[in-house]
Amino acid sequence: MNRNEIRIVKISGGAIDELVWELLNKSGEQFLDLPENSETIFHLNWDKGKDELVFYALEFENPHNVNFEAIDRYISKHIGITTDSLFDPDREPFMTFSLDEAIT
């Protein structure tokens, strides 16, 4: 970059969604403390009205029909905000619950 030069990217809704999704997919293993190269399915639910973003992972050995709507409903009803920062070295930013809890 040249001196006195400014580079800018200005994006709107759909591109913001895409950016968040791609960044979380690339960093999901780190944020959720997952083993590298795990067989993981990520899911994102961003409620802009409530100013909440939910990002979670499920691990399956084989392709599996996942009821993300049931999991999202469970999270909405039973789980509050898990962290104020994804980068706090003194605490895990996530919590864990079983798939059975969410789909019963």
C-alpha positions as CSV (number, residue, x, y, z in Angstrom):
1,M,0.0,0.0,0.0
2,N,1.2,3.5,-0.7
3,R,1.7,6.2,1.9
4,N,-1.5,8.3,2.4
5,E,-3.6,5.6,0.7
6,I,-6.7,4.1,2.3
7,R,-8.3,0.9,1.1
8,I,-11.9,0.2,1.9
9,V,-14.5,-2.5,1.7
10,K,-18.0,-1.4,2.4
11,I,-20.6,-4.1,2.5
12,S,-24.3,-4.6,3.2
13,G,-26.5,-7.2,4.7
14,G,-26.0,-10.3,2.6
15,A,-22.3,-9.7,2.4
16,I,-22.1,-9.2,6.1
17,D,-23.9,-12.5,6.6
18,E,-21.5,-14.2,4.2
19,L,-18.4,-12.6,6.0
20,V,-19.5,-13.8,9.4
21,W,-20.3,-17.3,8.2
22,E,-17.0,-17.7,6.4
23,L,-15.0,-16.3,9.4
24,L,-16.8,-18.5,11.8
25,N,-16.3,-21.6,9.6
26,K,-12.6,-20.9,9.4
27,S,-12.3,-20.2,13.2
28,G,-15.0,-22.6,14.5
29,E,-12.6,-25.3,15.6
30,Q,-10.7,-22.8,17.7
31,F,-13.8,-21.0,19.2
32,L,-15.5,-24.3,20.0
33,D,-12.3,-26.2,21.0
34,L,-12.8,-28.9,18.4
35,P,-10.1,-31.3,17.2
36,E,-8.6,-30.5,13.8
37,N,-10.1,-32.2,10.8
38,S,-13.2,-33.3,12.8
39,E,-16.3,-34.4,10.9
40,T,-18.3,-31.4,12.1
41,I,-21.4,-29.7,10.9
42,F,-21.6,-26.0,11.7
43,H,-24.8,-24.0,12.0
44,L,-25.4,-20.3,12.4
45,N,-28.5,-18.5,13.6
46,W,-28.2,-14.7,13.7
47,D,-31.1,-12.9,15.3
48,K,-30.3,-9.3,14.4
49,G,-33.4,-8.0,16.2
50,K,-32.2,-9.5,19.5
51,D,-28.6,-8.7,18.8
52,E,-27.6,-12.3,19.3
53,L,-25.6,-14.7,17.2
54,V,-25.6,-18.5,17.8
55,F,-22.9,-20.6,16.2
56,Y,-22.7,-24.3,17.0
57,A,-21.2,-27.5,15.9
58,L,-22.3,-31.1,15.8
59,E,-20.1,-34.0,15.1
60,F,-21.3,-37.1,13.3
61,E,-19.4,-40.1,11.8
62,N,-21.8,-40.3,8.9
63,P,-24.0,-37.8,7.1
64,H,-27.1,-37.3,9.3
65,N,-30.4,-35.6,9.0
66,V,-30.1,-32.8,11.6
67,N,-33.2,-30.9,12.9
68,F,-31.5,-27.5,13.3
69,E,-34.9,-25.9,14.0
70,A,-35.4,-28.1,17.1
71,I,-31.8,-27.3,18.3
72,D,-32.4,-23.6,17.7
73,R,-35.6,-23.6,19.7
74,Y,-33.9,-25.4,22.5
75,I,-31.0,-22.9,22.6
76,S,-33.4,-20.0,22.4
77,K,-35.4,-21.3,25.4
78,H,-32.7,-22.8,27.6
79,I,-29.4,-21.1,26.9
80,G,-28.3,-17.5,27.6
81,I,-25.3,-15.7,26.3
82,T,-22.3,-17.9,26.8
83,T,-19.6,-15.2,26.6
84,D,-18.9,-11.5,26.2
85,S,-15.7,-12.2,24.3
86,L,-14.5,-15.0,22.0
87,F,-10.9,-14.0,22.8
88,D,-10.8,-14.1,26.7
89,P,-7.8,-16.4,27.5
90,D,-9.2,-17.2,31.0
91,R,-12.5,-18.8,30.0
92,E,-14.1,-21.0,27.4
93,P,-16.6,-19.0,25.2
94,F,-18.9,-22.0,24.8
95,M,-21.0,-24.4,26.7
96,T,-22.0,-28.0,25.8
97,F,-25.3,-29.9,25.9
98,S,-26.4,-33.2,24.4
99,L,-28.3,-33.6,21.1
100,D,-30.8,-35.7,23.0
101,E,-31.7,-32.7,25.3
102,A,-32.4,-30.6,22.3
103,I,-34.6,-32.9,20.2
104,T,-36.8,-34.5,22.9
